Amino acid sequence: MIPFFGYRAGERWWRAGIGFAYVPAIIAVVSVELWMRADAAVIWLSLGIFWLAFVGYVLISDRRLRS
């Protein structure tokens, strides 16, 4: 499901490290939106956008480092 959570020998160190930042970032996003009294639909939409941005950043930075 989330391949960068699984660290295998020989991989770059940041792939494991960035996976550990993912869950606290989700908690922070949801906490701020609950504090702002956002609707559930807005929270789900922002989580989807956050996920797309996060995975996009990981894939783009990985391709840039490999080339």
PDB file with one MODEL, atoms N, CA, C and O in Angstrom:
MODEL        1
ATOM      1  N   MET A   1       0.820  -1.189   0.000  1.00  0.00           N
ATOM      2  CA  MET A   1       0.000   0.000   0.000  1.00  0.00           C
ATOM      3  C   MET A   1       0.864   1.253   0.000  1.00  0.00           C
ATOM      4  O   MET A   1       0.684   2.123  -0.853  1.00  0.00           O
ATOM      5  N   ILE A   2       1.777   1.361   0.918  1.00  0.00           N
ATOM      6  CA  ILE A   2       2.694   2.496   0.973  1.00  0.00           C
ATOM      7  C   ILE A   2       4.103   1.922   0.954  1.00  0.00           C
ATOM      8  O   ILE A   2       4.633   1.562   2.005  1.00  0.00           O
ATOM      9  N   PRO A   3       4.719   1.831  -0.217  1.00  0.00           N
ATOM     10  CA  PRO A   3       5.986   1.119  -0.336  1.00  0.00           C
ATOM     11  C   PRO A   3       7.143   1.765   0.401  1.00  0.00           C
ATOM     12  O   PRO A   3       8.099   1.071   0.747  1.00  0.00           O
ATOM     13  N   PHE A   4       7.098   3.073   0.656  1.00  0.00           N
ATOM     14  CA  PHE A   4       8.240   3.696   1.311  1.00  0.00           C
ATOM     15  C   PHE A   4       8.246   3.470   2.814  1.00  0.00           C
ATOM     16  O   PHE A   4       9.210   3.851   3.478  1.00  0.00           O
ATOM     17  N   PHE A   5       7.184   2.852   3.386  1.00  0.00           N
ATOM     18  CA  PHE A   5       7.225   2.489   4.801  1.00  0.00           C
ATOM     19  C   PHE A   5       8.125   1.277   5.038  1.00  0.00           C
ATOM     20  O   PHE A   5       8.687   1.128   6.123  1.00  0.00           O
ATOM     21  N   GLY A   6       8.263   0.436   4.062  1.00  0.00           N
ATOM     22  CA  GLY A   6       9.088  -0.763   4.212  1.00  0.00           C
ATOM     23  C   GLY A   6      10.527  -0.483   3.820  1.00  0.00           C
ATOM     24  O   GLY A   6      10.817  -0.258   2.645  1.00  0.00           O
ATOM     25  N   TYR A   7      11.412  -0.493   4.769  1.00  0.00           N
ATOM     26  CA  TYR A   7      12.822  -0.233   4.477  1.00  0.00           C
ATOM     27  C   TYR A   7      13.528  -1.547   4.209  1.00  0.00           C
ATOM     28  O   TYR A   7      13.436  -2.486   5.000  1.00  0.00           O
ATOM     29  N   ARG A   8      14.231  -1.610   3.090  1.00  0.00           N
ATOM     30  CA  ARG A   8      14.998  -2.789   2.745  1.00  0.00           C
ATOM     31  C   ARG A   8      16.471  -2.412   2.695  1.00  0.00           C
ATOM     32  O   ARG A   8      16.817  -1.266   2.407  1.00  0.00           O
ATOM     33  N   ALA A   9      17.314  -3.358   2.970  1.00  0.00           N
ATOM     34  CA  ALA A   9      18.759  -3.102   2.974  1.00  0.00           C
ATOM     35  C   ALA A   9      19.201  -2.595   1.609  1.00  0.00           C
ATOM     36  O   ALA A   9      18.782  -3.116   0.575  1.00  0.00           O
ATOM     37  N   GLY A  10      20.041  -1.585   1.614  1.00  0.00           N
ATOM     38  CA  GLY A  10      20.557  -1.023   0.378  1.00  0.00           C
ATOM     39  C   GLY A  10      19.770   0.153  -0.148  1.00  0.00           C
ATOM     40  O   GLY A  10      20.194   0.784  -1.117  1.00  0.00           O
ATOM     41  N   GLU A  11      18.635   0.472   0.455  1.00  0.00           N
ATOM     42  CA  GLU A  11      17.858   1.615   0.001  1.00  0.00           C
ATOM     43  C   GLU A  11      18.389   2.897   0.619  1.00  0.00           C
ATOM     44  O   GLU A  11      19.162   2.882   1.577  1.00  0.00           O
ATOM     45  N   ARG A  12      17.958   3.980   0.052  1.00  0.00           N
ATOM     46  CA  ARG A  12      18.367   5.276   0.586  1.00  0.00           C
ATOM     47  C   ARG A  12      17.734   5.493   1.958  1.00  0.00           C
ATOM     48  O   ARG A  12      16.613   5.050   2.205  1.00  0.00           O
ATOM     49  N   TRP A  13      18.448   6.170   2.843  1.00  0.00           N
ATOM     50  CA  TRP A  13      17.978   6.371   4.218  1.00  0.00           C
ATOM     51  C   TRP A  13      16.739   7.257   4.272  1.00  0.00           C
ATOM     52  O   TRP A  13      15.902   7.082   5.157  1.00  0.00           O
ATOM     53  N   TRP A  14      16.603   8.203   3.346  1.00  0.00           N
ATOM     54  CA  TRP A  14      15.493   9.147   3.429  1.00  0.00           C
ATOM     55  C   TRP A  14      14.155   8.500   3.107  1.00  0.00           C
ATOM     56  O   TRP A  14      13.110   9.013   3.505  1.00  0.00           O
ATOM     57  N   ARG A  15      14.171   7.375   2.388  1.00  0.00           N
ATOM     58  CA  ARG A  15      12.896   6.708   2.099  1.00  0.00           C
ATOM     59  C   ARG A  15      12.249   6.188   3.372  1.00  0.00           C
ATOM     60  O   ARG A  15      11.030   6.264   3.523  1.00  0.00           O
ATOM     61  N   ALA A  16      13.048   5.665   4.282  1.00  0.00           N
ATOM     62  CA  ALA A  16      12.489   5.209   5.561  1.00  0.00           C
ATOM     63  C   ALA A  16      12.147   6.404   6.443  1.00  0.00           C
ATOM     64  O   ALA A  16      11.122   6.401   7.126  1.00  0.00           O
ATOM     65  N   GLY A  17      12.997   7.422   6.432  1.00  0.00           N
ATOM     66  CA  GLY A  17      12.770   8.583   7.282  1.00  0.00           C
ATOM     67  C   GLY A  17      11.544   9.380   6.902  1.00  0.00           C
ATOM     68  O   GLY A  17      10.830   9.869   7.777  1.00  0.00           O
ATOM     69  N   ILE A  18      11.285   9.522   5.607  1.00  0.00           N
ATOM     70  CA  ILE A  18      10.130  10.298   5.173  1.00  0.00           C
ATOM     71  C   ILE A  18       8.828   9.548   5.470  1.00  0.00           C
ATOM     72  O   ILE A  18       7.788  10.170   5.685  1.00  0.00           O
ATOM     73  N   GLY A  19       8.886   8.233   5.481  1.00  0.00           N
ATOM     74  CA  GLY A  19       7.706   7.455   5.841  1.00  0.00           C
ATOM     75  C   GLY A  19       7.287   7.665   7.279  1.00  0.00           C
ATOM     76  O   GLY A  19       6.096   7.618   7.586  1.00  0.00           O
ATOM     77  N   PHE A  20       8.234   7.895   8.166  1.00  0.00           N
ATOM     78  CA  PHE A  20       7.909   8.142   9.569  1.00  0.00           C
ATOM     79  C   PHE A  20       7.320   9.525   9.787  1.00  0.00           C
ATOM     80  O   PHE A  20       6.658   9.752  10.800  1.00  0.00           O
ATOM     81  N   ALA A  21       7.538  10.448   8.874  1.00  0.00           N
ATOM     82  CA  ALA A  21       6.970  11.797   8.981  1.00  0.00           C
ATOM     83  C   ALA A  21       5.546  11.851   8.447  1.00  0.00           C
ATOM     84  O   ALA A  21       4.834  12.824   8.695  1.00  0.00           O
ATOM     85  N   TYR A  22       5.122  10.832   7.722  1.00  0.00           N
ATOM     86  CA  TYR A  22       3.814  10.843   7.076  1.00  0.00           C
ATOM     87  C   TYR A  22       2.667  10.812   8.091  1.00  0.00           C
ATOM     88  O   TYR A  22       1.743  11.620   7.994  1.00  0.00           O
ATOM     89  N   VAL A  23       2.711   9.913   9.041  1.00  0.00           N
ATOM     90  CA  VAL A  23       1.619   9.767  10.008  1.00  0.00           C
ATOM     91  C   VAL A  23       1.489  11.001  10.910  1.00  0.00           C
ATOM     92  O   VAL A  23       0.370  11.485  11.084  1.00  0.00           O
ATOM     93  N   PRO A  24       2.575  11.538  11.495  1.00  0.00           N
ATOM     94  CA  PRO A  24       2.407  12.763  12.285  1.00  0.00           C
ATOM     95  C   PRO A  24       1.889  13.945  11.463  1.00  0.00           C
ATOM     96  O   PRO A  24       1.173  14.798  11.989  1.00  0.00           O
ATOM     97  N   ALA A  25       2.241  14.000  10.191  1.00  0.00           N
ATOM     98  CA  ALA A  25       1.739  15.076   9.339  1.00  0.00           C
ATOM     99  C   ALA A  25       0.233  14.948   9.124  1.00  0.00           C
ATOM    100  O   ALA A  25      -0.477  15.953   9.103  1.00  0.00           O
ATOM    101  N   ILE A  26      -0.249  13.739   8.966  1.00  0.00           N
ATOM    102  CA  ILE A  26      -1.692  13.523   8.828  1.00  0.00           C
ATOM    103  C   ILE A  26      -2.408  13.936  10.106  1.00  0.00           C
ATOM    104  O   ILE A  26      -3.451  14.588  10.055  1.00  0.00           O
ATOM    105  N   ILE A  27      -1.858  13.561  11.239  1.00  0.00           N
ATOM    106  CA  ILE A  27      -2.457  13.938  12.522  1.00  0.00           C
ATOM    107  C   ILE A  27      -2.502  15.452  12.661  1.00  0.00           C
ATOM    108  O   ILE A  27      -3.491  16.000  13.148  1.00  0.00           O
ATOM    109  N   ALA A  28      -1.446  16.131  12.242  1.00  0.00           N
ATOM    110  CA  ALA A  28      -1.410  17.593  12.321  1.00  0.00           C
ATOM    111  C   ALA A  28      -2.456  18.224  11.410  1.00  0.00           C
ATOM    112  O   ALA A  28      -3.133  19.170  11.811  1.00  0.00           O
ATOM    113  N   VAL A  29      -2.598  17.710  10.182  1.00  0.00           N
ATOM    114  CA  VAL A  29      -3.575  18.260   9.242  1.00  0.00           C
ATOM    115  C   VAL A  29      -4.985  18.104   9.792  1.00  0.00           C
ATOM    116  O   VAL A  29      -5.765  19.057   9.770  1.00  0.00           O
ATOM    117  N   VAL A  30      -5.320  16.928  10.281  1.00  0.00           N
ATOM    118  CA  VAL A  30      -6.661  16.687  10.817  1.00  0.00           C
ATOM    119  C   VAL A  30      -6.896  17.522  12.069  1.00  0.00           C
ATOM    120  O   VAL A  30      -7.988  18.063  12.247  1.00  0.00           O
ATOM    121  N   SER A  31      -5.906  17.639  12.931  1.00  0.00           N
ATOM    122  CA  SER A  31      -6.063  18.425  14.160  1.00  0.00           C
ATOM    123  C   SER A  31      -6.325  19.899  13.863  1.00  0.00           C
ATOM    124  O   SER A  31      -7.192  20.518  14.480  1.00  0.00           O
ATOM    125  N   VAL A  32      -5.575  20.454  12.920  1.00  0.00           N
ATOM    126  CA  VAL A  32      -5.776  21.868  12.568  1.00  0.00           C
ATOM    127  C   VAL A  32      -7.158  22.083  11.968  1.00  0.00           C
ATOM    128  O   VAL A  32      -7.827  23.068  12.280  1.00  0.00           O
ATOM    129  N   GLU A  33      -7.585  21.168  11.113  1.00  0.00           N
ATOM    130  CA  GLU A  33      -8.896  21.341  10.497  1.00  0.00           C
ATOM    131  C   GLU A  33     -10.032  21.131  11.490  1.00  0.00           C
ATOM    132  O   GLU A  33     -11.067  21.790  11.382  1.00  0.00           O
ATOM    133  N   LEU A  34      -9.867  20.242  12.440  1.00  0.00           N
ATOM    134  CA  LEU A  34     -10.884  20.103  13.485  1.00  0.00           C
ATOM    135  C   LEU A  34     -10.920  21.335  14.370  1.00  0.00           C
ATOM    136  O   LEU A  34     -11.989  21.754  14.813  1.00  0.00           O
ATOM    137  N   TRP A  35      -9.758  21.915  14.631  1.00  0.00           N
ATOM    138  CA  TRP A  35      -9.684  23.145  15.421  1.00  0.00           C
ATOM    139  C   TRP A  35     -10.379  24.291  14.686  1.00  0.00           C
ATOM    140  O   TRP A  35     -10.990  25.160  15.308  1.00  0.00           O
ATOM    141  N   MET A  36     -10.278  24.282  13.337  1.00  0.00           N
ATOM    142  CA  MET A  36     -10.933  25.311  12.527  1.00  0.00           C
ATOM    143  C   MET A  36     -12.409  24.988  12.270  1.00  0.00           C
ATOM    144  O   MET A  36     -13.102  25.746  11.591  1.00  0.00           O
ATOM    145  N   ARG A  37     -12.886  23.868  12.809  1.00  0.00           N
ATOM    146  CA  ARG A  37     -14.265  23.406  12.670  1.00  0.00           C
ATOM    147  C   ARG A  37     -14.674  23.198  11.213  1.00  0.00           C
ATOM    148  O   ARG A  37     -15.748  23.624  10.788  1.00  0.00           O
ATOM    149  N   ALA A  38     -13.803  22.540  10.460  1.00  0.00           N
ATOM    150  CA  ALA A  38     -14.084  22.242   9.051  1.00  0.00           C
ATOM    151  C   ALA A  38     -15.028  21.050   8.948  1.00  0.00           C
ATOM    152  O   ALA A  38     -15.079  20.200   9.837  1.00  0.00           O
ATOM    153  N   ASP A  39     -15.768  21.008   7.855  1.00  0.00           N
ATOM    154  CA  ASP A  39     -16.665  19.875   7.606  1.00  0.00           C
ATOM    155  C   ASP A  39     -15.855  18.620   7.310  1.00  0.00           C
ATOM    156  O   ASP A  39     -14.677  18.693   6.963  1.00  0.00           O
ATOM    157  N   ALA A  40     -16.499  17.479   7.452  1.00  0.00           N
ATOM    158  CA  ALA A  40     -15.829  16.206   7.185  1.00  0.00           C
ATOM    159  C   ALA A  40     -15.399  16.099   5.724  1.00  0.00           C
ATOM    160  O   ALA A  40     -14.342  15.543   5.427  1.00  0.00           O
ATOM    161  N   ALA A  41     -16.209  16.627   4.820  1.00  0.00           N
ATOM    162  CA  ALA A  41     -15.854  16.570   3.393  1.00  0.00           C
ATOM    163  C   ALA A  41     -14.583  17.364   3.111  1.00  0.00           C
ATOM    164  O   ALA A  41     -13.757  16.945   2.301  1.00  0.00           O
ATOM    165  N   VAL A  42     -14.423  18.498   3.770  1.00  0.00           N
ATOM    166  CA  VAL A  42     -13.222  19.311   3.592  1.00  0.00           C
ATOM    167  C   VAL A  42     -12.001  18.585   4.141  1.00  0.00           C
ATOM    168  O   VAL A  42     -10.924  18.637   3.546  1.00  0.00           O
ATOM    169  N   ILE A  43     -12.166  17.910   5.269  1.00  0.00           N
ATOM    170  CA  ILE A  43     -11.053  17.159   5.859  1.00  0.00           C
ATOM    171  C   ILE A  43     -10.626  16.035   4.927  1.00  0.00           C
ATOM    172  O   ILE A  43      -9.430  15.842   4.704  1.00  0.00           O
ATOM    173  N   TRP A  44     -11.583  15.289   4.377  1.00  0.00           N
ATOM    174  CA  TRP A  44     -11.244  14.194   3.464  1.00  0.00           C
ATOM    175  C   TRP A  44     -10.596  14.720   2.191  1.00  0.00           C
ATOM    176  O   TRP A  44      -9.666  14.106   1.668  1.00  0.00           O
ATOM    177  N   LEU A  45     -11.076  15.843   1.695  1.00  0.00           N
ATOM    178  CA  LEU A  45     -10.502  16.436   0.500  1.00  0.00           C
ATOM    179  C   LEU A  45      -9.058  16.870   0.747  1.00  0.00           C
ATOM    180  O   LEU A  45      -8.185  16.629  -0.087  1.00  0.00           O
ATOM    181  N   SER A  46      -8.809  17.498   1.873  1.00  0.00           N
ATOM    182  CA  SER A  46      -7.447  17.932   2.173  1.00  0.00           C
ATOM    183  C   SER A  46      -6.517  16.752   2.416  1.00  0.00           C
ATOM    184  O   SER A  46      -5.337  16.819   2.072  1.00  0.00           O
ATOM    185  N   LEU A  47      -7.028  15.668   3.003  1.00  0.00           N
ATOM    186  CA  LEU A  47      -6.202  14.471   3.175  1.00  0.00           C
ATOM    187  C   LEU A  47      -5.844  13.851   1.831  1.00  0.00           C
ATOM    188  O   LEU A  47      -4.728  13.364   1.648  1.00  0.00           O
ATOM    189  N   GLY A  48      -6.779  13.867   0.897  1.00  0.00           N
ATOM    190  CA  GLY A  48      -6.489  13.364  -0.445  1.00  0.00           C
ATOM    191  C   GLY A  48      -5.453  14.215  -1.160  1.00  0.00           C
ATOM    192  O   GLY A  48      -4.548  13.687  -1.807  1.00  0.00           O
ATOM    193  N   ILE A  49      -5.582  15.516  -1.046  1.00  0.00           N
ATOM    194  CA  ILE A  49      -4.602  16.420  -1.649  1.00  0.00           C
ATOM    195  C   ILE A  49      -3.243  16.242  -0.992  1.00  0.00           C
ATOM    196  O   ILE A  49      -2.217  16.234  -1.672  1.00  0.00           O
ATOM    197  N   PHE A  50      -3.232  16.101   0.328  1.00  0.00           N
ATOM    198  CA  PHE A  50      -1.983  15.885   1.049  1.00  0.00           C
ATOM    199  C   PHE A  50      -1.313  14.594   0.602  1.00  0.00           C
ATOM    200  O   PHE A  50      -0.099  14.559   0.403  1.00  0.00           O
ATOM    201  N   TRP A  51      -2.096  13.537   0.442  1.00  0.00           N
ATOM    202  CA  TRP A  51      -1.545  12.251   0.014  1.00  0.00           C
ATOM    203  C   TRP A  51      -0.954  12.357  -1.391  1.00  0.00           C
ATOM    204  O   TRP A  51       0.145  11.860  -1.640  1.00  0.00           O
ATOM    205  N   LEU A  52      -1.675  13.000  -2.307  1.00  0.00           N
ATOM    206  CA  LEU A  52      -1.168  13.159  -3.668  1.00  0.00           C
ATOM    207  C   LEU A  52       0.122  13.970  -3.690  1.00  0.00           C
ATOM    208  O   LEU A  52       1.059  13.628  -4.411  1.00  0.00           O
ATOM    209  N   ALA A  53       0.176  15.044  -2.904  1.00  0.00           N
ATOM    210  CA  ALA A  53       1.382  15.874  -2.856  1.00  0.00           C
ATOM    211  C   ALA A  53       2.547  15.097  -2.255  1.00  0.00           C
ATOM    212  O   ALA A  53       3.674  15.196  -2.740  1.00  0.00           O
ATOM    213  N   PHE A  54       2.288  14.334  -1.217  1.00  0.00           N
ATOM    214  CA  PHE A  54       3.327  13.570  -0.546  1.00  0.00           C
ATOM    215  C   PHE A  54       3.900  12.490  -1.458  1.00  0.00           C
ATOM    216  O   PHE A  54       5.118  12.369  -1.595  1.00  0.00           O
ATOM    217  N   VAL A  55       3.031  11.714  -2.074  1.00  0.00           N
ATOM    218  CA  VAL A  55       3.489  10.644  -2.963  1.00  0.00           C
ATOM    219  C   VAL A  55       4.159  11.233  -4.201  1.00  0.00           C
ATOM    220  O   VAL A  55       5.158  10.700  -4.682  1.00  0.00           O
ATOM    221  N   GLY A  56       3.615  12.320  -4.710  1.00  0.00           N
ATOM    222  CA  GLY A  56       4.244  12.978  -5.849  1.00  0.00           C
ATOM    223  C   GLY A  56       5.642  13.465  -5.526  1.00  0.00           C
ATOM    224  O   GLY A  56       6.558  13.309  -6.333  1.00  0.00           O
ATOM    225  N   TYR A  57       5.813  14.053  -4.356  1.00  0.00           N
ATOM    226  CA  TYR A  57       7.132  14.515  -3.943  1.00  0.00           C
ATOM    227  C   TYR A  57       8.114  13.348  -3.820  1.00  0.00           C
ATOM    228  O   TYR A  57       9.260  13.444  -4.259  1.00  0.00           O
ATOM    229  N   VAL A  58       7.662  12.261  -3.230  1.00  0.00           N
ATOM    230  CA  VAL A  58       8.536  11.091  -3.062  1.00  0.00           C
ATOM    231  C   VAL A  58       8.945  10.527  -4.416  1.00  0.00           C
ATOM    232  O   VAL A  58      10.117  10.219  -4.631  1.00  0.00           O
ATOM    233  N   LEU A  59       7.993  10.391  -5.324  1.00  0.00           N
ATOM    234  CA  LEU A  59       8.311   9.820  -6.636  1.00  0.00           C
ATOM    235  C   LEU A  59       9.215  10.740  -7.461  1.00  0.00           C
ATOM    236  O   LEU A  59      10.157  10.273  -8.101  1.00  0.00           O
ATOM    237  N   ILE A  60       8.935  12.027  -7.447  1.00  0.00           N
ATOM    238  CA  ILE A  60       9.760  12.966  -8.221  1.00  0.00           C
ATOM    239  C   ILE A  60      11.158  13.052  -7.659  1.00  0.00           C
ATOM    240  O   ILE A  60      12.127  13.047  -8.418  1.00  0.00           O
ATOM    241  N   SER A  61      11.288  13.131  -6.345  1.00  0.00           N
ATOM    242  CA  SER A  61      12.632  13.228  -5.758  1.00  0.00           C
ATOM    243  C   SER A  61      13.409  11.930  -5.948  1.00  0.00           C
ATOM    244  O   SER A  61      14.630  11.960  -6.098  1.00  0.00           O
ATOM    245  N   ASP A  62      12.723  10.800  -5.943  1.00  0.00           N
ATOM    246  CA  ASP A  62      13.404   9.528  -6.167  1.00  0.00           C
ATOM    247  C   ASP A  62      13.915   9.433  -7.606  1.00  0.00           C
ATOM    248  O   ASP A  62      15.033   8.973  -7.836  1.00  0.00           O
ATOM    249  N   ARG A  63      13.113   9.859  -8.561  1.00  0.00           N
ATOM    250  CA  ARG A  63      13.550   9.830  -9.955  1.00  0.00           C
ATOM    251  C   ARG A  63      14.706  10.796 -10.186  1.00  0.00           C
ATOM    252  O   ARG A  63      15.624  10.494 -10.948  1.00  0.00           O
ATOM    253  N   ARG A  64      14.666  11.947  -9.536  1.00  0.00           N
ATOM    254  CA  ARG A  64      15.719  12.926  -9.698  1.00  0.00           C
ATOM    255  C   ARG A  64      17.042  12.416  -9.117  1.00  0.00           C
ATOM    256  O   ARG A  64      18.106  12.679  -9.677  1.00  0.00           O
ATOM    257  N   LEU A  65      16.978  11.699  -8.010  1.00  0.00           N
ATOM    258  CA  LEU A  65      18.198  11.180  -7.397  1.00  0.00           C
ATOM    259  C   LEU A  65      18.774   9.992  -8.168  1.00  0.00           C
ATOM    260  O   LEU A  65      19.985   9.771  -8.156  1.00  0.00           O
ATOM    261  N   ARG A  66      17.913   9.233  -8.832  1.00  0.00           N
ATOM    262  CA  ARG A  66      18.391   8.065  -9.581  1.00  0.00           C
ATOM    263  C   ARG A  66      19.033   8.465 -10.905  1.00  0.00           C
ATOM    264  O   ARG A  66      19.874   7.733 -11.427  1.00  0.00           O
ATOM    265  N   SER A  67      18.653   9.609 -11.452  1.00  0.00           N
ATOM    266  CA  SER A  67      19.220   9.987 -12.748  1.00  0.00           C
ATOM    267  C   SER A  67      20.423  10.899 -12.625  1.00  0.00           C
ATOM    268  O   SER A  67      21.002  11.297 -13.636  1.00  0.00           O
TER     269      SER A  67
ENDMDL
END
